[in-house]
Amino acid sequence: MMTAMIRFCLAFLLIVGGIFSSRADPADLVKAGVEAIQNNRWDEAIRVLSEAIAAHGLSDRDRASAHVNRGYAYFAKDQTETAIADYTAAIRLAPNDADPHSLRGWAHFTQGAMKQAIADSTTAIRLGPNLAFALRNRGRAQLYAGQARPAADNFAAAVKVAPSDVPGVIWLHIARVRAGQADQQEFAANLAKVDRRTWPGPIADVLSGAITQDRLGDIAKSDEGEKPKSERVCDAQVYLGLLQLAAGDKDEARKLFRAAVEDCPLGVAEATERAVAKMELKRLGVAPARNTPKPTALRQSGEAAWNLWMVHPATDRRLPTCRSRGPGYWSTAQSI
C-alpha cells in the first residue's frame, strides 16, 4: 500500500513539474500570448505576456515581441497610454523593428498627437518602405496636421503597395481634394482596382454607381461576411462622411460623423475610424458625444429625407445617391 502511494505521489509530482516547466518557459508564454491575441482574448494575452516579460531567459527579440503584443492587447482595451509604454519598451529592445514604431505611431494618431505619429510612422517607413499601414498612418497624421500635399504623397505610395484596398483609395482622394489637386481620372482608375468581393470593397460600388447607398446599407447591416455588422456600419458612416465633405456637403457629413462617434465599437478594428469621426466633428465645430447610443426615440428617423450627394469620379458631376431613408438609417442602435 505504502509503495503504491509513493509511486502515485512521484507520478503526480512529475506531471505537475512538467506542466509547471512548460508554463514557465517564457518563449512558450509569448507564443501563448500571441495565440490569445489572435483570438481576441485580450485579458488572457495581457496576463500571459506579463508573465513572460517578468520571467528570466527571454532574448531581447522575444521580450520585444512580448511588449509589442501586450501593447496591442492594451490598445484593444482602449488603454492607449499603457500600450504606448509597451511599444516604447519594445523599441528600446529592438530599435530596427518597424512594427513597434508603426503601432506606436497609430496609437499617437488616435490620441491626436500628430507630431509623434508622423515621427514614429516615418521611422517605420524607413525600416520597412513598403508598409502600407505606416504610409497611410503618416498620411492621416499629416492630413490632420494641415499638411495635405505630403499626405497625398503618402496615400499615393500606400495605394501603389495595396491597390485593392478601398480605404487607401478614399484617403488619397480626400487628401487630393483638401490639397486642391484635381484627381477625377486617378480616383476612377484607382476605384477600378479595388477588390469589391469582401467588405469594405462594396463602398467602391457606390462611388462608381454600381449600387445605391441603400444597397450599401443593406450589405453593411447584413449578417453575412467575416467582419461584424457594427464594424461594417462604422466604416460606411466614416468613409461616406469623408466623401460628403469632399463633395462640399458639411451637413450630411456632420450627421454621419455623429452617428459614427455614437456607434463605432471600441477596440482595435475601428480605432482609426472612431478617431477620425471625432476629429472631423471637431473641425466642423461640433463637440463629439460620448460613445453611448442615443435612445431610438431621439433619432427622429422621420425628419427630412436623407439627401446624400457625391461627386461622381468619372464625370465630376454631383449626383443624388440616396433620398429614401432618414438620417437614422446608418445608426446601429436600431438593428444591432
C-alpha positions as CSV (number, residue, x, y, z in Angstrom):
1,M,0.0,0.0,0.0
2,M,2.8,2.4,1.0
3,T,4.8,1.5,-2.2
4,A,1.7,2.2,-4.4
5,M,1.2,5.5,-2.6
6,I,4.8,6.6,-3.1
7,R,4.6,5.7,-6.8
8,F,1.4,7.7,-7.1
9,C,3.0,10.7,-5.5
10,L,6.1,10.5,-7.6
11,A,4.0,10.3,-10.8
12,F,1.8,13.2,-9.7
13,L,4.9,15.4,-9.0
14,L,6.4,14.5,-12.4
15,I,3.1,15.6,-14.1
16,V,2.8,18.8,-12.2
17,G,6.5,19.5,-12.6
18,G,6.2,19.0,-16.4
19,I,3.2,21.4,-16.6
20,F,5.0,24.0,-14.5
21,S,8.1,23.7,-16.6
22,S,6.1,24.1,-19.8
23,R,4.2,27.1,-18.5
24,A,7.3,28.7,-17.0
25,D,9.1,28.6,-20.4
26,P,9.0,32.3,-21.3
27,A,9.2,31.6,-25.0
28,D,6.1,29.4,-24.8
29,L,4.4,32.1,-22.8
30,V,5.0,34.5,-25.6
31,K,3.5,32.1,-28.1
32,A,0.5,31.5,-25.9
33,G,0.0,35.3,-25.6
34,V,0.2,35.7,-29.4
35,E,-2.4,33.0,-29.8
36,A,-4.7,34.7,-27.3
37,I,-4.4,37.9,-29.3
38,Q,-5.3,36.2,-32.5
39,N,-8.5,35.0,-30.8
40,N,-9.3,38.4,-29.2
41,R,-8.7,37.2,-25.7
42,W,-7.2,40.4,-24.5
43,D,-7.1,39.9,-20.8
44,E,-5.6,36.4,-21.1
45,A,-3.0,37.8,-23.5
46,I,-2.0,40.6,-21.1
47,R,-1.7,38.1,-18.2
48,V,0.4,35.6,-20.1
49,L,2.6,38.1,-21.7
50,S,3.2,39.9,-18.4
51,E,4.4,36.5,-17.0
52,A,6.8,36.2,-20.0
53,I,8.1,39.7,-19.6
54,A,8.7,39.1,-15.9
55,A,10.5,35.8,-16.5
56,H,14.2,35.3,-17.0
57,G,15.8,33.8,-20.1
58,L,14.0,35.7,-22.9
59,S,16.1,37.0,-25.7
60,D,15.8,40.7,-26.4
61,R,13.9,39.9,-29.6
62,D,11.3,37.7,-27.8
63,R,11.0,40.2,-25.0
64,A,10.4,43.0,-27.6
65,S,7.7,40.8,-29.2
66,A,6.1,40.3,-25.8
67,H,5.9,44.0,-25.3
68,V,4.6,44.7,-28.8
69,N,1.8,42.1,-28.4
70,R,0.9,43.1,-24.9
71,G,0.8,46.7,-26.1
72,Y,-1.6,45.7,-28.9
73,A,-3.8,43.9,-26.3
74,Y,-3.9,47.1,-24.1
75,F,-4.7,49.2,-27.2
76,A,-7.6,46.8,-27.9
77,K,-8.9,47.5,-24.4
78,D,-8.7,51.3,-25.1
79,Q,-5.7,51.7,-22.7
80,T,-3.7,53.7,-25.1
81,E,-1.1,55.2,-22.8
82,T,-0.2,51.7,-21.4
83,A,0.0,50.4,-25.0
84,I,2.4,53.3,-25.9
85,A,4.6,52.4,-22.9
86,D,4.8,48.8,-24.1
87,Y,5.7,49.9,-27.7
88,T,8.4,52.2,-26.3
89,A,9.9,49.3,-24.3
90,A,9.9,47.2,-27.5
91,I,11.6,49.9,-29.4
92,R,14.4,50.1,-26.8
93,L,14.9,46.3,-27.2
94,A,14.5,46.1,-30.9
95,P,15.1,49.6,-32.4
96,N,15.3,48.2,-36.0
97,D,11.9,46.5,-35.9
98,A,9.4,48.5,-37.9
99,D,6.3,47.1,-36.1
100,P,6.5,48.8,-32.7
101,H,7.3,52.2,-34.4
102,S,4.3,51.8,-36.7
103,L,2.0,50.7,-33.8
104,R,3.1,53.5,-31.5
105,G,2.5,55.9,-34.4
106,W,-1.0,54.6,-34.8
107,A,-1.7,54.9,-31.1
108,H,-0.4,58.5,-31.1
109,F,-2.7,59.3,-34.1
110,T,-5.8,58.1,-32.2
111,Q,-4.8,60.4,-29.4
112,G,-4.4,63.4,-31.8
113,A,-0.7,63.6,-31.2
114,M,0.2,64.2,-34.9
115,K,3.8,65.2,-34.5
116,Q,4.6,62.0,-32.7
117,A,2.5,59.9,-35.1
118,I,4.4,61.4,-38.1
119,A,7.8,60.8,-36.4
120,D,7.0,57.1,-35.5
121,S,5.5,56.4,-38.9
122,T,8.5,57.9,-40.6
123,T,10.8,55.6,-38.7
124,A,8.7,52.6,-39.5
125,I,8.7,53.5,-43.2
126,R,12.5,53.9,-43.2
127,L,12.7,50.4,-41.7
128,G,10.0,49.0,-44.0
129,P,9.5,51.1,-47.1
130,N,6.5,49.0,-48.3
131,L,4.5,49.1,-45.2
132,A,1.1,50.4,-46.5
133,F,-0.2,50.7,-42.9
134,A,2.6,53.1,-41.9
135,L,2.3,55.1,-45.1
136,R,-1.4,55.6,-44.5
137,N,-0.9,56.4,-40.8
138,R,1.7,59.1,-41.7
139,G,-0.6,60.4,-44.4
140,R,-3.5,60.7,-42.0
141,A,-1.4,62.4,-39.3
142,Q,-0.1,64.9,-41.9
143,L,-3.6,65.5,-43.2
144,Y,-4.9,66.4,-39.7
145,A,-1.8,68.4,-39.1
146,G,-2.8,70.6,-42.1
147,Q,-0.2,69.1,-44.5
148,A,-2.5,67.9,-47.3
149,R,0.1,67.7,-50.1
150,P,2.6,65.5,-48.2
151,A,-0.4,63.4,-47.0
152,A,-1.5,62.8,-50.6
153,D,2.1,61.7,-51.5
154,N,2.0,59.1,-48.7
155,F,-1.5,57.9,-49.6
156,A,-0.4,57.6,-53.2
157,A,2.6,55.4,-52.1
158,A,0.2,53.3,-50.0
159,V,-2.1,52.8,-52.9
160,K,0.8,51.5,-55.0
161,V,1.6,49.0,-52.4
162,A,-2.0,47.9,-51.7
163,P,-4.1,48.9,-54.8
164,S,-7.1,46.8,-53.9
165,D,-7.7,48.5,-50.6
166,V,-10.7,50.9,-50.8
167,P,-9.9,52.9,-47.6
168,G,-6.5,53.7,-49.0
169,V,-8.1,54.9,-52.3
170,I,-10.6,57.0,-50.4
171,W,-7.9,58.6,-48.2
172,L,-5.9,59.5,-51.3
173,H,-9.0,61.2,-52.9
174,I,-9.7,63.1,-49.6
175,A,-6.1,64.4,-49.5
176,R,-6.2,65.4,-53.1
177,V,-9.4,67.4,-52.6
178,R,-8.0,69.1,-49.5
179,A,-4.8,69.9,-51.3
180,G,-6.7,71.4,-54.2
181,Q,-5.5,68.8,-56.6
182,A,-7.7,67.5,-59.4
183,D,-7.9,63.7,-59.3
184,Q,-11.0,62.6,-61.2
185,Q,-9.2,60.3,-63.6
186,E,-6.8,59.0,-60.9
187,F,-9.7,58.3,-58.5
188,A,-11.7,56.5,-61.1
189,A,-8.7,54.4,-62.1
190,N,-7.9,53.5,-58.5
191,L,-11.5,52.5,-57.8
192,A,-11.4,50.1,-60.8
193,K,-8.6,48.2,-59.0
194,V,-10.4,47.8,-55.7
195,D,-11.4,44.3,-54.6
196,R,-15.2,44.5,-54.2
197,R,-15.9,40.9,-53.2
198,T,-15.4,41.5,-49.5
199,W,-16.0,44.4,-47.1
200,P,-15.3,47.3,-47.4
201,G,-15.0,46.8,-51.2
202,P,-18.7,47.5,-51.8
203,I,-18.1,51.1,-50.8
204,A,-16.4,51.4,-54.2
205,D,-19.5,50.2,-55.9
206,V,-21.4,53.1,-54.5
207,L,-18.8,55.5,-55.8
208,S,-18.8,54.0,-59.3
209,G,-22.6,54.0,-59.4
210,A,-22.9,50.2,-59.4
211,I,-25.1,50.1,-56.3
212,T,-27.0,52.7,-54.3
213,Q,-26.3,53.8,-50.8
214,D,-29.5,52.0,-49.8
215,R,-28.0,48.7,-51.0
216,L,-24.7,49.5,-49.3
217,G,-26.6,50.0,-46.1
218,D,-28.2,46.6,-46.5
219,I,-24.9,45.0,-47.1
220,A,-23.3,46.7,-44.0
221,K,-26.2,45.7,-41.8
222,S,-26.5,42.1,-43.0
223,D,-25.2,39.1,-41.1
224,E,-23.0,37.9,-43.9
225,G,-19.3,38.2,-44.1
226,E,-16.5,37.8,-41.5
227,K,-16.4,41.4,-40.3
228,P,-19.0,42.2,-37.6
229,K,-22.1,44.3,-38.5
230,S,-21.2,47.1,-36.1
231,E,-17.7,47.5,-37.7
232,R,-19.1,47.5,-41.3
233,V,-21.7,50.2,-40.4
234,C,-18.9,52.2,-38.7
235,D,-16.8,52.0,-41.9
236,A,-19.7,53.2,-44.0
237,Q,-20.5,56.1,-41.7
238,V,-17.0,57.4,-41.6
239,Y,-15.9,56.9,-45.2
240,L,-19.2,58.2,-46.6
241,G,-18.8,61.2,-44.2
242,L,-15.4,61.9,-45.6
243,L,-16.7,61.7,-49.1
244,Q,-19.6,64.1,-48.3
245,L,-17.1,66.6,-47.0
246,A,-15.1,66.2,-50.2
247,A,-18.3,66.9,-52.1
248,G,-18.9,70.0,-50.0
249,D,-21.9,68.8,-48.0
250,K,-21.0,69.6,-44.4
251,D,-24.4,69.0,-43.0
252,E,-24.7,65.4,-44.2
253,A,-21.1,64.7,-43.2
254,R,-21.8,66.0,-39.7
255,K,-24.8,63.6,-39.4
256,L,-22.7,60.6,-40.4
257,F,-19.8,61.5,-38.1
258,R,-22.1,62.0,-35.2
259,A,-23.6,58.6,-35.8
260,A,-20.1,57.1,-36.1
261,V,-19.0,58.5,-32.8
262,E,-22.1,57.0,-31.1
263,D,-22.0,53.7,-32.9
264,C,-18.4,52.7,-33.8
265,P,-17.3,49.9,-31.4
266,L,-14.4,50.3,-29.1
267,G,-11.4,48.2,-29.8
268,V,-8.7,47.8,-32.4
269,A,-10.8,47.2,-35.5
270,E,-12.4,50.6,-35.7
271,A,-9.8,52.7,-33.7
272,T,-8.9,54.7,-36.7
273,E,-12.4,55.4,-37.9
274,R,-13.6,56.3,-34.4
275,A,-10.7,58.8,-34.0
276,V,-11.3,60.3,-37.5
277,A,-15.0,60.8,-36.8
278,K,-14.2,62.7,-33.6
279,M,-11.5,64.8,-35.4
280,E,-13.8,65.7,-38.2
281,L,-16.6,66.8,-35.8
282,K,-14.1,69.0,-34.1
283,R,-13.1,70.5,-37.4
284,L,-16.8,71.1,-38.1
285,G,-17.2,72.8,-34.8
286,V,-19.2,70.1,-33.1
287,A,-18.4,68.6,-29.7
288,P,-18.4,64.8,-30.1
289,A,-20.9,63.0,-27.9
290,R,-19.7,60.1,-25.7
291,N,-19.6,56.6,-27.2
292,T,-23.1,55.7,-26.0
293,P,-26.0,55.1,-28.3
294,K,-28.8,57.6,-28.1
295,P,-32.3,56.3,-27.4
296,T,-34.1,55.3,-30.6
297,A,-36.9,57.9,-29.9
298,L,-34.3,60.7,-30.1
299,R,-33.1,59.7,-33.5
300,Q,-36.0,61.3,-35.3
301,S,-35.8,58.9,-38.2
302,G,-38.8,60.7,-39.7
303,E,-37.1,64.0,-40.2
304,A,-36.2,65.4,-43.6
305,A,-35.2,62.9,-46.2
306,W,-31.5,61.9,-46.1
307,N,-30.1,63.7,-49.1
308,L,-26.6,62.3,-49.8
309,W,-24.8,63.9,-52.7
310,M,-21.5,62.8,-54.1
311,V,-19.2,63.8,-56.9
312,H,-19.2,61.0,-59.4
313,P,-15.4,60.4,-60.1
314,A,-15.9,59.7,-63.8
315,T,-18.0,62.8,-64.7
316,D,-17.2,65.3,-61.9
317,R,-21.0,65.9,-61.6
318,R,-22.8,66.0,-58.3
319,L,-25.3,63.1,-58.2
320,P,-28.0,62.3,-55.7
321,T,-27.3,58.8,-54.4
322,C,-29.9,58.3,-51.7
323,R,-33.2,60.0,-50.9
324,S,-35.3,57.3,-49.4
325,R,-34.2,56.8,-45.9
326,G,-33.9,59.0,-42.9
327,P,-30.7,60.0,-41.1
328,G,-31.3,57.3,-38.5
329,Y,-30.7,54.6,-41.2
330,W,-27.0,54.5,-40.5
331,S,-27.5,54.1,-36.8
332,T,-26.6,50.7,-35.5
333,A,-28.8,51.1,-32.3
334,Q,-32.0,50.3,-34.2
335,S,-30.8,47.0,-35.7
336,I,-27.9,45.6,-33.5
